[in-house]
Amino acid sequence: MDDPDIETPCQRIYKNHRQALELIYKYAGSPAARLLGEIEEAITKHADKWHILNKTTKAVNFVPEEWLKWMPEVGSRPKFD
C-alpha cells in the first residue's frame, strides 16, 4: 500500500514519537505480535492436526502433524567431517 498521503504523515509521526511507539510495542505488543499470538493459539488448539516447528517475532512456522511421521527429526542428519 504505497499511498504518499498516508506514508508521509506516518513517517512524521514515527519520527516525532519513535520512543513512545517503541515503548508501546514493547509493553503492549505490536499489532503483528497480537496476530501471531492468535495464530499460535489457533494452531495449539488443534495440536492433533498441526505442529509448530518454530516461532519468531515475525512468523510461526508449522506443518501438518502427519508430516512428522516421515520428516527427519531436527539434528538427526548425519554429520560429515
C-alpha positions, 0 to 999 in steps of 0.5 A: 500500500504505497499511498504518499498521503498516508506514508508521509504523515506516518513517517512524521509521526514515527519520527516525532514519537519513535520512543513512545511507539517503541515503548508501546510495542514493547509493553503492549505488543505490536499489532503483528505480535497480537496476530501471531499470538492468535495464530499460535493459539489457533494452531495449539488448539488443534495440536492433533492436526498441526505442529509448530516447528518454530516461532519468531517475532515475525512468523510461526512456522508449522506443518501438518502433524502427519508430516512428522511421521516421515520428516527427519527429526531436527539434528538427526542428519548425519554429520560429515567431517 
